[in-house]
């Protein structure tokens, strides 16, 4: 990302069962206040029913997932419980994208907090924290491979590699990756500033994070074996298990 490009932020928040003011007012306020620094993706841009238009729920879900995939981070305004918002946070987290949840009414949802990089009390603080996370995670501009080839750093590629290791170790690739990826990116960001890092540094950073997680007595059981699987991955040994594609599930 160059200095002239804006980070793209997806504005997640309750839509179903909300009136127009509840849906649009806070999103418009965030856009007006921070639009000179960020590009915002508004999932509520055309979802309100209009005469003669019948919206397809599946199309909306797919579009939201695509919007999140194309975004750099997610700001989730969880002013009330929302299944759709929680799923959006989950999708972003497992892709290794930074997520900040705004919890103005102190709902204190523990599951949601697990997937978020931070939980804050108001929108201004949310954007401040997310800005710092995006800076850290985009500080590394490119990766120098073993043969000297340089290519852009791709967060999604790193996430997929870690998920492969989790699956090979028989661990939950969603939960583990949601914790491992942000910490690896944070540490890499301390070395970068839009510069180039060697692929070995990325591999070693992942190894260090996994080593610390396995040494944590409270979480060791959840992460046991992932470090060994990561070493196998680094040395291009065949994985014992292939990742399983997760089908989209529609509620009927």
C-alpha positions in Angstrom: 0.0 0.0 0.0 1.4 3.4 -1.0 1.3 6.6 1.0 -1.5 7.9 -1.3 -3.8 4.9 -0.9 -6.4 4.9 1.8 -7.1 1.8 3.9 -10.5 0.3 3.2 -12.6 -0.2 6.3 -15.8 -2.3 6.4 -18.5 -0.8 8.7 -20.2 -3.7 10.3 -23.3 -3.2 12.5 -26.9 -4.3 13.1 -29.2 -3.8 10.1 -32.0 -6.3 10.5 -34.8 -5.0 12.7 -33.4 -1.5 12.7 -34.9 1.7 11.4 -33.1 4.0 8.9 -31.7 6.3 11.5 -30.2 3.4 13.5 -28.7 1.9 10.3 -27.3 5.0 8.6 -26.6 7.7 11.1 -23.5 6.3 12.8 -22.0 5.1 9.5 -22.5 8.6 7.9 -21.0 10.2 11.0 -17.9 8.0 10.8 -17.6 8.7 7.0 -17.8 12.4 7.6 -15.3 12.4 10.4 -12.7 10.1 9.0 -13.4 10.0 5.2 -10.2 12.1 4.5 -8.1 9.2 6.0 -10.0 6.1 5.1 -12.2 4.6 2.4 -15.3 3.1 3.9 -17.4 0.1 2.8 -21.1 0.5 3.9 -23.0 -2.8 3.8 -26.2 -0.9 4.3 -25.8 1.2 1.2 -28.8 -0.4 -0.6 -30.4 -3.0 1.6 -33.5 -1.2 2.7 -36.6 -2.4 1.0 -38.0 -0.2 -1.8 -41.2 -0.6 -3.7 -41.0 -3.2 -6.4 -37.6 -4.6 -5.3 -37.3 -8.0 -3.7 -33.8 -8.5 -2.2 -32.3 -12.0 -2.1 -30.8 -12.8 1.3 -28.2 -15.1 -0.3 -27.0 -12.4 -2.6 -26.7 -10.0 0.3 -24.7 -12.5 2.4 -22.3 -13.2 -0.5 -21.8 -9.5 -1.3 -21.0 -8.8 2.4 -18.4 -11.6 2.4 -16.8 -10.2 -0.7 -16.8 -6.7 0.7 -15.0 -7.9 3.9 -12.5 -9.8 1.8 -11.7 -6.7 -0.2 -11.4 -4.5 2.9 -8.3 -4.0 5.0 -10.0 -4.0 8.4 -13.4 -4.0 10.1 -15.0 -1.6 12.5 -18.0 -3.3 14.1 -20.5 -1.1 16.0 -22.1 -3.7 18.3 -24.6 -1.4 20.0 -27.0 -4.3 20.2 -26.7 -8.1 19.6 -26.6 -8.9 15.9 -25.9 -12.3 14.4 -25.0 -10.8 11.0 -22.4 -8.5 12.6 -20.9 -11.3 14.7 -20.6 -13.4 11.5 -18.9 -10.5 9.8 -16.4 -10.2 12.6 -15.7 -13.9 12.4 -15.1 -13.9 8.7 -12.7 -11.0 9.0 -10.8 -12.6 11.9 -10.2 -15.9 10.2 -8.8 -14.0 7.2 -6.3 -12.3 9.6 -7.9 -8.9 9.1 -7.8 -6.5 12.1 -11.1 -6.1 13.8 -12.2 -3.5 16.4 -15.6 -3.9 18.1 -17.3 -0.9 19.5 -19.4 -1.8 22.5 -21.1 1.4 23.7 -23.8 -0.4 25.8 -21.4 -2.7 27.5 -22.9 -5.9 26.1 -19.5 -7.6 26.8 -20.0 -10.6 24.5 -17.1 -12.8 25.3 -17.2 -14.8 22.1 -17.1 -11.7 20.0 -14.3 -10.3 22.1 -12.2 -13.4 21.4 -12.3 -12.7 17.6 -11.7 -8.9 17.9 -8.3 -7.4 18.2 -9.8 -4.8 20.6 -13.1 -3.8 22.2 -13.7 -0.1 22.9 -16.5 2.0 24.1 -17.0 4.5 21.3 -16.5 5.0 17.6 -13.8 7.6 17.7 -11.6 5.4 19.9 -12.5 2.5 17.6 -11.1 4.3 14.6 -8.0 5.3 16.5 -7.2 1.7 17.5 -8.0 0.3 14.1 -5.8 2.9 12.5 -2.9 1.7 14.6 -3.6 -1.9 13.8 -3.7 -1.2 10.1 -0.5 0.8 10.2 1.2 -2.2 11.9 -0.2 -4.8 9.5 0.7 -2.8 6.4 4.2 -1.8 7.5 5.6 -4.7 5.6 5.3 -3.9 1.9 7.0 -6.9 0.3 8.7 -10.2 1.0 12.2 -11.3 -0.2 12.1 -15.0 -1.1 14.9 -17.5 -0.7 16.1 -17.1 -4.3 16.1 -13.3 -4.0 12.7 -12.8 -5.7 10.6 -10.0 -4.2 6.9 -10.1 -4.1 4.1 -8.2 -2.3 3.3 -9.3 1.2 -0.1 -11.0 1.3 -1.8 -11.3 4.7 -4.2 -13.8 3.2 -1.4 -16.1 2.1 0.1 -16.1 5.6 -3.3 -16.9 7.1 -3.8 -19.8 4.8 -0.4 -21.2 5.6 -1.1 -21.1 9.3 -4.5 -22.7 8.9 -2.8 -25.5 7.0 -0.5 -26.1 10.0 -3.4 -26.0 12.4 -5.3 -28.6 10.4 -2.3 -30.8 10.1 -1.9 -30.7 13.8 -5.6 -31.6 14.3 -6.4 -28.2 15.8 -9.2 -25.8 15.1 -7.9 -23.8 12.2 -10.4 -21.0 12.7 -9.9 -20.3 16.4 -6.2 -20.7 16.4 -5.5 -18.7 13.2 -7.7 -15.8 14.6 -5.2 -15.5 17.5 -2.0 -16.3 15.8 -2.2 -14.2 12.7 -2.7 -10.8 14.3 0.1 -11.3 16.7 2.5 -12.4 13.9 1.5 -9.3 11.9 2.0 -7.0 14.9 5.5 -8.3 15.4 6.4 -8.1 11.7 5.1 -4.5 11.7 7.7 -3.6 14.2 10.4 -4.4 11.6 8.8 -3.0 8.4 7.7 0.6 7.6 6.7 -0.3 4.1 10.0 -2.0 3.6 10.9 -5.6 2.6 11.4 -8.4 5.0 12.9 -11.8 4.3 10.6 -14.8 4.2 12.7 -16.4 6.9 11.8 -13.6 9.3 8.1 -14.4 8.7 8.6 -18.1 9.3 10.6 -17.4 12.4 8.1 -15.0 13.8 5.3 -17.5 13.4 7.5 -20.1 15.1 8.1 -17.7 18.0 4.4 -17.0 18.5 3.5 -20.7 18.4 6.3 -21.5 20.9 4.9 -18.9 23.3 1.3 -20.2 22.9 2.4 -23.8 23.5 4.3 -22.7 26.6 1.2 -21.0 28.1 -0.3 -23.4 30.6 -3.8 -22.2 30.0 -3.7 -22.6 26.2 -1.1 -25.2 25.6 -3.6 -27.9 24.9 -5.3 -25.9 22.1 -2.0 -25.2 20.4 0.0 -28.4 20.9 1.5 -29.8 17.7 1.0 -26.7 15.6 4.6 -25.6 15.9 5.8 -29.0 14.6 3.2 -28.8 11.8 4.5 -25.4 10.9 8.1 -26.6 10.7 6.9 -29.4 8.4 5.1 -26.7 6.3 8.3 -24.6 6.1 10.3 -27.5 4.9 7.7 -28.4 2.4 6.8 -31.8 3.9 3.4 -33.1 2.7 0.6 -32.2 5.1 -1.2 -35.0 6.8 -4.5 -33.4 6.2 -5.9 -31.1 3.6 -7.9 -28.0 4.6 -11.7 -28.5 4.3 -13.7 -26.0 2.5 -16.5 -24.6 4.6 -19.8 -24.4 2.9 -22.0 -21.4 3.3 -25.0 -22.2 5.5 -28.3 -20.4 5.0 -30.8 -20.2 7.8 -34.2 -21.3 6.7 
